[in-house]
Structure formats: structure tokens, C-alpha cells
Amino acid sequence: MKHRSTTAALLAPLLTPLAGLSASLAGALPAAGADVPFTERVIATPRGGLNSVFATDMDGDADTDVLSVSGGDWKIAWYESDGGSPPTFTKREIVTNATGWSFVFATDLDSDGDTDVLTASYHDDTVAWYENDGGSPPTFTGRVISSAADGPRSVFATDVDGDGDTDVLSASFRDNKIAWYENDGGSPSTFTARVISTNAIGASSVFATDVDGDGDTDVLSASVWDNKIAWYENDGGSPPTFTARVISTNANGASSVFATDMDGDGKTDVLSASGGNPQIAWYENGGGSPPTFTERVISTSPYQAVSVFAADLDRDGDADVLSASWLDDRIAWYESDGGSLPSFTEHLITTAADNPKSVFATDMDADGDTDYLSASMNDGKVRWYENLSPCGRDADCDGDVDLRDAALFQAAFSGLP
């Protein structure tokens, strides 16, 4: 008790004036649940046909760079952040002479500590990866994973078989196939193609996570022509086999799938964007072995929704949703109220992204909040939307002791003897 009393006495003269200042400025901070303000910033304007955007640290300098693929100029490019506040970006080209790029992803595929690039190329049926040489800036060596993915529209990478290396997944539109490519762990890595399903009619999107909580990696897909969201249960074998399970056949024109815990119950829920309904929906995981799912509609406002993503956009501890819709040029986010069965408030970010195809969310400027990115087809722009909120409900964006922290500390110590 003596130590606590001494600590309280020492902190009191420091905290009292800060708490007063905190109270006087509290009205300037947005209330929990308020809309998140943002500023739109254009990263690049390639020559049209942008299909996909992704963000990660490409050059190992601890800031967030951006990747895009564009069919109009046949390029895969990355945009090097200078780490500024806000950052500016230098365009660097990975590939300049290929056709039909539809999707880009990035991760360390060969376990050498740097970030490689993974792509789907629709017109030449190719899933490929580009090996990062670790330079400053890096250069990339292209390597084909498969040239038999008939019209690949989406790729993803994770450890599918639990052997410690990164495998690849694809969804190919023309042959209705969900496939995975087993990484042999070599240097460089080579891959063995394995079919998960050929019944995703018009396969458009693939994602992977542990859906049923049994410790292995399951696979999800969205397919356009059968209006289906499905998951494929991994049996944990070596190599694994998969059992197809339907989540919904009501996602009319299903184009995108994502998974995270939407309701904070510790289970993995599923999200979809569908253009035919139109609809952004989530599917509540009810548990069980295998789990069952209940469809819950987030919004029917987007006109031909094509991309969905989930992240805590307002830093209040729950999962919000981000979408792009093709025909109304909209990027929007849907604020979760954090309930046990959450409801969502729609917030419009922009209607000026001309035919957006892809959205992504991450902290672009290292200020502690989540920013948004988009790639749009007709205007050929890679944009990011700077989140201007002081970190939602928590004013401590930068890790130091801010005014609201001072008030909390004072409250904690005020009852000490």
C-alpha cells in the first residue's frame, strides 16, 4: 500500500493539469461511432485498366509500399513510399510486357526474408511469382507457377499444408477451378498444382484461413455464375484433401470473398460482395463441426459490388467493412456498432473512383490508424484515402502519453489510499 500511495502522490501533480487540459479539448476529439474523415490522395495514374491493389513493405525499410496490376498498359508496378507524412511514392515497374493482369498479392514465398510478388494473368492463364532479390530498391525475377489456370481471376498465399512454407491458391474463371500449388521449399521455390474443386462456376475470388477452428487452413471461394460462396474443409493430411461445403447460393454474381471474426465471438465469419443482388453480406459462423452459417446483409446500396475487405477502420476494437462497387464508382465503409450481432452504418468515402475494381486497408502513413486504398479501371488511378481521425476511440496514436491517457491514469490512481 505504501508503494501505491507514493506512486499516486508523485503522479498527481503531473496528471492534474494534463487532465484539465484533456477535459477542455475532449470536445475536439470525434465521439466514438462518428464518421472517419479522410483525404483522397492519388498515388499513380497508369494507362487505364487497373484491376487490383495491394500494400505491404516491399523494400524492407519499414514503411508501406503499394502494388498494382493494370491491363491497359500491361504492367505490374510497385510504388515506393518515402516514409514521409504524408508519404510520396516513386513508381517502379516489375513487368511491362504481359497481358491480362487481373490480381496481385505479395508475401515471402521463398522464405528468404523479403517480399515477393504473386500475380494472376487472365488472358494467358498464368499464375506467376516474382522473386525479390533483396536489393535497395529490389529487382524481381519472374517465375511461372502454372500456365494451366484457365482464366485466373484471383490468387492468395498461405501455408496450406502446415509444413512451414508458403503455398499458393488460385480461382480460375473459365474452368471453374479452385486450386492450390504446393511449395516444395526449394531455392527458388517450385510448385506442384493440386485441384481443390472444379465446381465453382465462374470462380472469381479465393481466400484462406482456419474456418472451423481445428488448426489447419481451409479455403473459401466466390463464384459468379452459380451465385455461390463456399468453403473447402482441410482434412489436415499431407498433402491435405478438401471437402466442399456451401455457405450460400444467394450471392447473385458473387465476385469477392473475405473472412475474419465479425462479431467478436472468436469464430471466423465470412464476407462477400456480389454484383447481381447487389449486396455486401456477412455470414455468421454458428460453430459446430462442421460450422453452419447464417447470412446477414450489411448493405444493398452498392451497384455491382466487386471487392470487399474487413479491418478495424475506426480503431474501436471491432471489424468494419470496406467495399468497392463498379457501376456507381463508390468506395464505402460500413461501421460496426460492436454488438454481439453487429449492425452497420454506411459511410461514403467517394463516388469519384471511376469503375473501382479493388479495395485494401492498412496504415499507409504510420500514424496508427487504418487508411484505405483503391484501384479503378476507367480512370486508371491508384488512390489512397488518408484517415484523419485521431485513432477513433483511442487518442494514443503514436505510442506516447496523450491527453486522454493522462485522464485515464488520474482516474485509475484517484481511488488509491
C-alpha positions in Angstrom: 0.0 0.0 0.0 2.9 2.3 0.8 4.3 2.0 -2.8 0.9 2.7 -4.4 0.3 5.7 -2.2 3.8 7.0 -3.0 3.2 6.5 -6.8 -0.1 8.3 -6.7 1.4 11.2 -4.8 4.2 11.5 -7.3 1.9 11.4 -10.3 -0.8 13.6 -9.0 0.9 17.0 -9.7 1.8 15.8 -13.2 -1.6 14.4 -14.1 -3.9 17.1 -12.6 -3.0 19.8 -15.2 -3.0 17.3 -18.0 -6.4 16.0 -17.0 -7.8 19.6 -17.0 -6.4 20.2 -20.5 -7.7 16.8 -21.6 -11.2 17.8 -20.4 -11.0 21.1 -22.2 -10.0 19.5 -25.5 -12.1 16.4 -25.3 -14.8 18.0 -27.4 -12.4 18.4 -30.3 -12.0 14.6 -30.5 -14.6 12.7 -32.5 -17.1 10.8 -30.5 -17.0 7.0 -30.7 -19.0 6.0 -33.7 -18.5 9.3 -35.5 -17.7 9.1 -39.3 -14.0 8.9 -40.0 -12.8 11.9 -42.0 -10.3 11.3 -44.9 -8.3 13.0 -47.6 -8.0 11.4 -51.0 -4.5 11.2 -52.5 -3.6 9.8 -55.9 -0.5 7.6 -56.0 -0.4 6.9 -59.7 -2.3 7.0 -63.0 -1.2 4.1 -65.2 -2.6 3.9 -68.7 -6.0 2.5 -67.7 -7.3 -0.9 -66.9 -6.4 -1.1 -63.2 -7.6 -4.3 -61.7 -6.0 -4.9 -58.3 -4.2 -3.1 -55.5 -2.2 -4.4 -52.5 0.0 -2.8 -49.9 3.0 -4.1 -47.9 6.6 -3.3 -47.2 8.3 -4.2 -50.5 11.8 -3.0 -49.8 12.3 -3.7 -46.1 12.6 -0.1 -45.0 9.6 -0.4 -42.5 7.1 1.7 -44.4 4.2 0.7 -46.5 4.6 0.4 -50.3 1.8 -0.2 -52.8 1.4 -2.7 -55.7 -0.9 -2.6 -58.7 -1.7 -4.5 -61.9 -3.0 -2.8 -64.9 -4.3 -4.4 -68.1 -4.3 -1.2 -70.1 -0.5 -0.8 -70.1 0.3 -4.5 -69.3 2.3 -3.6 -66.2 2.9 -4.8 -62.7 4.2 -1.9 -60.7 5.1 -1.1 -57.2 5.2 2.4 -55.6 8.0 3.0 -53.2 6.9 5.1 -50.2 9.4 7.7 -49.0 8.1 7.3 -45.4 7.0 11.0 -45.3 4.0 12.4 -43.5 2.1 12.1 -45.8 4.3 9.8 -47.9 5.0 10.3 -51.6 5.6 7.4 -53.9 8.1 6.5 -56.7 6.8 4.2 -59.3 8.9 1.1 -60.1 8.0 -1.4 -62.7 8.2 -5.2 -62.2 6.8 -6.3 -65.5 6.0 -4.2 -68.6 5.1 -6.7 -71.4 2.4 -9.1 -70.2 -1.3 -9.2 -71.0 -4.5 -9.5 -69.0 -3.3 -9.0 -65.4 -6.2 -9.5 -63.0 -4.8 -9.7 -59.5 -1.8 -9.0 -57.4 -0.7 -10.3 -53.9 2.6 -10.1 -52.0 4.3 -12.2 -49.4 7.6 -14.0 -48.8 7.2 -17.1 -51.0 10.7 -18.4 -50.7 11.3 -17.8 -47.0 14.4 -15.6 -47.6 13.1 -12.7 -45.5 11.9 -10.3 -48.3 8.6 -9.7 -50.0 7.9 -11.4 -53.3 5.0 -10.7 -55.7 2.3 -13.1 -56.8 0.0 -12.5 -59.8 -2.9 -13.9 -61.8 -2.9 -13.2 -65.5 -6.3 -13.8 -67.0 -5.7 -13.9 -70.8 -2.6 -16.2 -70.8 -3.9 -18.5 -68.0 -0.8 -17.8 -65.8 -0.2 -17.8 -62.1 3.3 -16.4 -61.5 5.6 -15.1 -58.8 8.4 -12.6 -59.0 11.3 -13.2 -56.7 12.6 -10.2 -54.8 16.4 -10.1 -54.8 16.5 -8.0 -51.6 18.2 -5.0 -53.2 17.7 -1.4 -52.5 15.5 -0.9 -54.4 14.8 -4.6 -55.2 14.6 -6.1 -58.6 12.4 -9.1 -59.5 12.8 -12.4 -61.4 9.7 -13.8 -62.9 8.8 -17.5 -62.3 5.8 -19.3 -63.6 3.8 -21.4 -61.1 1.2 -22.6 -63.6 0.2 -21.8 -67.1 -2.9 -24.1 -67.0 -5.1 -22.0 -64.7 -7.8 -21.2 -67.3 -8.7 -17.5 -66.8 -7.3 -16.9 -63.3 -9.1 -14.1 -61.5 -7.7 -14.2 -58.0 -4.6 -15.5 -56.1 -3.8 -15.9 -52.4 -0.8 -17.3 -50.5 -0.6 -19.0 -47.1 0.7 -22.3 -45.6 -2.0 -24.7 -46.8 -0.4 -27.9 -45.7 1.2 -26.9 -42.4 4.8 -27.7 -43.5 6.2 -24.2 -42.7 6.5 -22.8 -46.3 4.1 -20.6 -48.2 1.8 -22.2 -50.8 -0.4 -20.5 -53.4 -4.1 -20.6 -54.3 -5.9 -19.5 -57.4 -9.5 -19.1 -58.6 -9.8 -19.5 -62.4 -12.9 -18.3 -64.1 -13.2 -20.3 -67.3 -12.6 -23.8 -65.9 -14.5 -23.1 -62.6 -11.4 -24.3 -60.6 -10.1 -23.6 -57.2 -6.5 -24.9 -57.0 -3.6 -24.8 -54.7 0.1 -25.1 -55.6 2.3 -26.9 -53.1 5.6 -25.1 -52.4 8.5 -27.6 -52.3 10.6 -25.2 -50.1 13.5 -25.1 -52.6 15.6 -22.2 -53.6 14.0 -20.9 -55.6 10.7 -22.5 -54.7 8.9 -24.7 -57.2 5.2 -25.6 -57.0 3.0 -28.7 -57.6 -0.6 -28.0 -58.7 -3.4 -29.7 -56.8 -7.1 -29.3 -57.5 -9.5 -28.4 -54.7 -12.7 -28.0 -56.7 -13.9 -27.7 -60.3 -17.5 -26.8 -59.3 -17.0 -23.1 -58.5 -18.9 -21.9 -61.7 -17.2 -18.7 -62.8 -14.7 -18.7 -59.9 -13.8 -15.1 -59.2 -12.2 -14.9 -55.7 -10.2 -17.1 -53.3 -9.2 -16.7 -49.7 -7.8 -19.0 -47.0 -8.0 -19.1 -43.2 -9.0 -21.6 -40.5 -12.7 -21.5 -40.9 -13.6 -24.3 -38.4 -11.1 -23.7 -35.7 -9.3 -27.0 -36.0 -5.8 -25.6 -36.5 -5.4 -26.1 -40.3 -6.0 -23.8 -43.3 -9.3 -24.0 -45.1 -10.1 -22.3 -48.4 -13.0 -20.0 -49.4 -14.3 -19.1 -52.8 -16.8 -16.8 -54.5 -18.1 -17.8 -57.9 -20.1 -15.5 -60.3 -22.3 -17.9 -62.3 -23.6 -20.1 -59.6 -24.0 -17.2 -57.1 -22.0 -19.3 -54.6 -19.9 -18.6 -51.5 -18.2 -21.9 -50.5 -15.6 -23.2 -48.2 -13.4 -26.2 -48.5 -12.6 -28.1 -45.3 -9.0 -29.2 -45.0 -8.6 -32.7 -43.5 -5.1 -31.9 -42.2 -3.5 -34.6 -44.3 -0.1 -34.5 -46.0 -1.0 -33.3 -48.6 -4.5 -32.3 -47.4 -7.7 -33.1 -49.2 -10.7 -30.8 -49.1 -14.4 -31.3 -48.6 -16.6 -28.7 -50.3 -19.3 -27.0 -48.2 -21.7 -24.4 -49.4 -22.2 -21.2 -47.3 -24.7 -19.5 -49.7 -26.1 -19.7 -53.2 -27.9 -16.4 -52.8 -24.9 -14.1 -53.5 -26.1 -13.2 -57.0 -23.0 -12.6 -59.1 -20.6 -13.3 -56.2 -17.3 -11.6 -57.0 -15.3 -11.3 -53.8 -14.8 -13.2 -50.5 -13.1 -12.4 -47.3 -13.0 -13.8 -43.8 -12.5 -12.5 -40.2 -14.3 -12.5 -36.9 -17.1 -10.0 -37.4 -18.9 -10.4 -34.1 -16.1 -10.9 -31.7 -17.1 -14.4 -30.6 -13.7 -16.0 -31.5 -15.0 -17.8 -34.7 -14.2 -17.0 -38.3 -17.1 -15.4 -40.2 -17.2 -14.8 -43.9 -17.9 -11.7 -46.1 -19.0 -11.4 -49.7 -19.5 -8.8 -52.4 -22.0 -9.6 -55.1 -22.9 -7.6 -58.1 -26.2 -9.2 -59.2 -28.1 -8.6 -56.0 -26.4 -6.0 -55.3 -25.2 -6.8 -51.8 -22.5 -6.7 -49.2 -23.1 -9.5 -46.8 -21.5 -11.4 -43.9 -22.2 -15.0 -42.9 -22.2 -15.6 -39.2 -20.3 -18.8 -38.1 -22.5 -20.6 -35.7 -19.9 -23.1 -34.6 -20.3 -26.8 -34.9 -18.3 -29.4 -36.6 -18.5 -28.5 -39.4 -19.8 -25.0 -38.7 -23.1 -23.6 -40.1 -23.5 -20.1 -41.4 -26.3 -17.5 -41.2 -26.4 -14.8 -43.9 -26.7 -11.2 -42.7 -26.9 -8.4 -45.1 -24.7 -5.3 -44.4 -25.9 -3.2 -47.4 -27.8 -3.4 -50.6 -26.7 0.1 -51.7 -23.6 -0.7 -53.8 -24.3 -1.0 -57.5 -22.4 -4.1 -58.7 -20.1 -4.6 -55.7 -16.9 -6.2 -56.8 -14.5 -6.1 -53.8 -14.8 -6.5 -50.1 -12.3 -6.1 -47.2 -12.5 -6.0 -43.4 -10.4 -4.1 -40.9 -10.9 -2.0 -37.8 -11.3 1.3 -39.6 -12.2 3.4 -36.6 -10.0 1.7 -34.0 -12.8 0.8 -31.7 -11.9 -2.8 -31.4 -14.3 -4.4 -33.9 -14.3 -5.3 -37.5 -15.6 -2.8 -40.0 -16.1 -3.5 -43.7 -14.8 -1.7 -46.9 -16.3 -2.2 -50.4 -15.8 -1.1 -54.0 -18.7 -1.1 -56.4 -18.2 -1.0 -60.1 -21.1 0.8 -61.7 -21.7 3.6 -59.2 -18.0 4.5 -58.7 -18.3 4.1 -55.0 -15.8 3.3 -52.2 -17.7 2.9 -48.9 -17.1 1.6 -45.5 -19.6 0.1 -43.0 -19.1 0.9 -39.4 -19.8 -1.9 -37.0 -21.5 -1.0 -33.7 -19.7 -3.7 -31.9 -22.8 -5.6 -30.9 -22.9 -9.4 -30.3 -24.9 -9.3 -33.6 -23.4 -6.2 -35.1 -25.3 -3.7 -37.2 -23.5 -1.4 -39.6 -23.7 2.3 -40.5 -22.7 3.0 -44.1 -20.2 5.9 -44.7 -19.4 7.0 -48.3 -15.8 7.6 -49.0 -16.0 8.7 -52.6 -18.1 8.4 -55.8 -15.2 9.6 -57.9 -13.3 6.3 -58.3 -14.2 5.6 -62.0 -15.2 1.9 -62.0 -13.2 0.7 -59.0 -12.2 -2.9 -59.0 -10.3 -3.4 -55.8 -10.0 -2.1 -52.2 -7.5 -2.7 -49.5 -6.9 -1.3 -46.0 -3.7 -0.7 -44.0 -1.8 2.0 -42.2 -0.2 3.9 -45.1 1.4 6.7 -43.2 2.5 5.0 -39.9 0.3 7.3 -37.8 -1.5 4.4 -36.0 -4.9 4.4 -37.9 -6.1 2.5 -40.9 -6.1 4.1 -44.3 -7.9 2.8 -47.5 -6.7 2.1 -51.0 -8.5 1.6 -54.3 -7.7 0.7 -57.9 -10.1 1.9 -60.5 -10.5 0.7 -64.1 -11.6 3.6 -66.2 -9.6 6.4 -64.8 -6.6 4.2 -64.2 -5.9 5.6 -60.7 -4.3 4.1 -57.7 -5.6 6.1 -54.8 -5.2 6.1 -51.0 -7.5 7.8 -48.6 -5.8 9.2 -45.6 -7.6 8.6 -42.3 -7.7 11.9 -40.5 -9.3 10.6 -37.3 -7.2 10.6 -34.1 -7.4 6.9 -33.9 -11.1 6.5 -33.2 -11.7 5.9 -29.5 -8.1 6.0 -28.5 -6.1 9.3 -28.8 -2.8 7.5 -28.3 -1.9 7.1 -32.0 1.8 7.4 -31.7 2.6 5.3 -28.5 3.3 8.2 -26.2 1.2 9.5 -23.3 -1.5 11.7 -24.7 -4.2 13.8 -23.0 -6.8 11.1 -22.8 -4.2 8.7 -21.4 -3.5 11.3 -18.7 -7.1 11.4 -17.7 -7.3 7.6 -17.6 -4.2 7.4 -15.4 -5.6 10.0 -13.0 -8.9 8.1 -12.8 -7.0 4.9 -12.0 -5.0 6.5 -9.2 -7.7 8.7 -7.7 -9.1 5.9 -5.6 -5.7 4.8 -4.1 -5.2 5.4 -0.4 
